[in-house]
Amino acid sequence: LSVFRSNKEIYASLIDDKNSVTICSASSLEKDVLNKKITKIEKAALVGALIAERAVASGIKKCAFDRNGYLYHGRVKSLADSAREGGLNF
């Protein structure tokens, strides 16, 4: 589970490193998240729930969490906590 965070948006992707394939992804630019008037931390939580839902639908329950050098607090922590609540183990 790779996370990318910009100043306004957050993106999460499940990547198969062996085959170099993106299995599923979610971002704060999707219609479900973009149209809501909420804080960036709440958007990150919604993205975490979306990526967990898509991962479980793809048959993935366990993954490694790659925060790409971002500190584990704020939006990154919110996304990770929400993904764990959605059924992903890392």
Buried (B, 14 or more C-beta within 10 A) or exposed (E): BBBBBEEEBBBBBBBEEEEEEEBBBBBBEEEEBEEEEEEBBBBBBBBBBBBBBBBEEEEBEEBEBBBEEBEEEEBBBBBBEBBBEBEBEE
